Amino acid sequence: MAQSLWTFKRGNSPLVAAAIHDGHTVRPEVADLMALSAIERRREEDPFTGKWVTIADTQIVVHRSRFEVDLNRPRQKAVYLRPKDAWGLRVWQTRPPADLVVRSLAQYDAFYAEVQQLLSDLTRRFGRVVVFDLHTYNHRRAGPDAAPADPAENPEVNIGTGTMDRAYWAPVVERFMADLRAFDFLGRQLDVRENIKFQGGQFSRWIHQNFPNSACAIAIEFKKFFMDEWSGQPEQHQLETIHQALQATVPGVLKSLEQ
């Protein structure tokens, strides 16, 4: 049986946690044309974000790789066709045929149709909702033995708010960041900054365009300090502590929705 494209779990809370880049599988016709190895693909995906979504009752986890269709890009750029679309990587052995791209974009459309239904239902029930749009990002692109990217420009947690009405959602965003910074992360505080590395992708942008005053999508990018991004191996204790840190922000975020 083919693996489902994604899993939507509906809960009884105005908080949604989404891991749209957690997926790794690709359908056979995509795999046959792909030039990248599974390890190369996994390096640019967001492994383990699917484990963090359990902080919320309502969860979205995508099982297909962003190299099949990237749900965090605008539709016209959702299938990487050129190396410059994918960090300079040669994704395909030969350019994928148009009908393959059409089938990938049909998944894109189906995903956003389901998100539309989910958020419409939640906003009818709760008035306003918050979406934690969970991601990770690389900071050792020069190689496994090279120095990491400059921490001044690569915070441990980048909070992307560039696609929202920042003033309108200020109580939610600021409470979230304050609580995440305050969390005791193995005896220290996390470096949490806003719009340094990323400002939020298409998923958050689409939510704010379609639910501007009823859904706040916070793009949360964890630098891969908790894992070896070249081998793919995580440090389990840090992985679990990130989950705990996110969980600690939930009460304050839900309370801020009432303001």
N, C-alpha and C positions, 0 to 999 in steps of 0.2 A: 504494500500500500504506500502510495506517495505521501511524504510528509506534508502536513498542512502548511500553508503559506505563513500563517500567523495565528496567535492565540489571543482572543479577547476574553478576559474574565470580568464580569460585571459584578460590582459590589454595592454596598449601601453607604456610600460616603462621597463627598464632593471632591475627593482627591484621586487623581489618576496618575499612575506611574507607567512610563513607556520606555521600552528598549528596542528602538526600531533598527538599530545596527547590530544587534546581538547575533543575527542569523549567519550561518556559514554554508548551508547547502545551496546548490544550484541545480536546475533541472538538466536532464541529460543532454539536450540539444545545446545548452549553454556550455556545459562541461566539455563537450567535444570540440568546441572552437576556442576554448580559453587557453591562453599562453601562460598564465600565472599558475604556480603550484598552490596547493591548499595552504601551505605554510605562508606563502607570500600574501595570499588573500586574507588569512587570519590576522596577519600583522596590521592590516588596515581596517579590520572590523572592530567591533566593541565587545570583546568577550567579557563575560561575567556581569554585564549590565542586566541581563535577564534574571540574575539571582537577586538583584537589588529591588526589583519591582514589587517584591512581597511586602514592602513597607506600606503599600496601598491596597485597599480592598478591590479597586478596579485597576486592572493591569492589561497592558498591551505588550506582547513580545513577538517580534518578527523573526521567523525562522529561516528565511531566504537571505542570501548574501547581498550586500549592497552592490557587489559586482554583477549581479543579475539585474537588479533594478534598485536604484538608490532613492528611497522614500523621503530623504531629507534634501533632495535637490529639486529645483523646478522641473516640471514634467518634461520639457524639451531637452533637459540635460540629465535626466534620470538614468539613462543608459550610457555608460562611459564608452565613447567611440574612439577617442584619441588619447595618447599618453598624457597630454596636458589636462585632460579631465580627471586623471587619476594619479596625481603626484609624480608624473613622469613615467609611470609604469606602462609597459606594453601589455595590455589586457588580453588582446585577441591574436590568434595565429593569423587569421584573415578577417577582414571587416565582416561583422555579422550581417546576414541578409535582412532585408526590411521586414519580412514576415516574422522573424524572430524578435526583432525590436517591438513590433506591434503586440506580440503576445506578452512581452515583458511589461509594456505600458498598460496593458489590460489589467495586470496585477496592481499596478500603481493606482489606476482608477478605482478598482474594487476596494483597495485599502482605504482610500480617502472617503469613499462612499460609506464604508463601515464606521470610520471615525466620525463622519457627519451624523450618522444615526446615533452613535454612542453619546456624543456630546450634546446633541439635541435632547436626548432622553434625560441626561444628567442635569442640564440647565433647567429643564422643565421641573424637575424634582427639587433641585436645591437652589436655583436662582443663579449662583455663580460657582465655578469650579476652578481648581488648580491642577495643572498638568506638570509633573516632573518629567522633563524630556531628557533622559539619561544617556550620556555618551562618555567615551574615553578618547584620549588623543596621545599620539606619539611625541616623544621628546628626545629620541636618540636616533634620529634619521641618518646621522653620519656613520653609523655602524655600531655593533655591539661593544667594541672596545674603545670607541671614540668618546670624547666628552659629551655630556648631555647639553641640550639647548640651554641658553641663558635663562636662569630662573626669573630674572627681572621681567622677561617677556613671556614667560611660561608658568603661570601660577599653578599650584597644585589643583585648585578648583577654579575653573573659569565659569562665571555665571553670565550667560548671554541674554540680554534684555533688549537688544536692538530692534526687535520686530514688534514690540508692544507699545502701548501708551504708558510710558514709564511712570508718569505722574499719577495716573489713575490707579495703577497697580502698586504704587509705592509701599503701602502697608504690608502687602504680601511679600514683595521682593525683599524689602529691608529686614523684615522679621526672619525670613528664611536665611539670609546671609548672616545676620547677627547670631542666630542659634547655631548655624554650622561653624562659624568662627569660634564660638564659645565652647564647643564640644571638646572634651578632653580626649584628644586623639593620641593614645599611647604616651601620655605625659607631655604633650605639646598641643599647639593649636595649628589647624590647617591654614595654609595660605590661600585665602578665598578672595578673589577679585572679580570685578565686573567688566565685561566687554574688552578684555585685554587681548586675548587670542582669538576669540570667536564672539559673534554677536547674536547667534541663533540662526538656524537653517530654515529650510522650507516648511518643515513640519510645524514649528512654532509660528512661522509667518502665516501659514494657511489657517491655523487656529485663530490667530488674532484678526485675520481678515474676515473670517466667517463668524466669529463669536467675540467681537471687539470689547464688549463690556460685560461679558458673562463667562469668559474663560481666560485664565492667565497661564500661559505656557512658559515655564522657566527652563531654558536650555542649560543643562548642568553637565559640564565637561570635566571629568577627572583626568588629570595627567596620569600616565601609566607608571607612576612612581611605585605602585603597589605590585608590580610585576616586571619580568624581563620581557620587553616587547619583542625581542628577537627570537627567543625560545618559546614564548607564549606561556611560560610558567609563572603563576602568581605566588605571592606570599600570603598564605591562607589567613594568617592572623590580621594582616592589614586589610585584606579583602572583606573579612567579617566586620572589622572595625568601621570601614566605610559604610557598610549596611547599617550599623548601629548609629553612626553619625547622621545619616539621612533619616533614620527612624526618629531621632531626637528632635528633628525639625518639624515633625508632623503636627504636634499639638499647637504650636505657635502659628503655623501656617493656617490651620483650620480656624483658629481663633481670629486671625487677622481678616479672614473673609467676612466676618461680622461687622467690621469697621466701615 
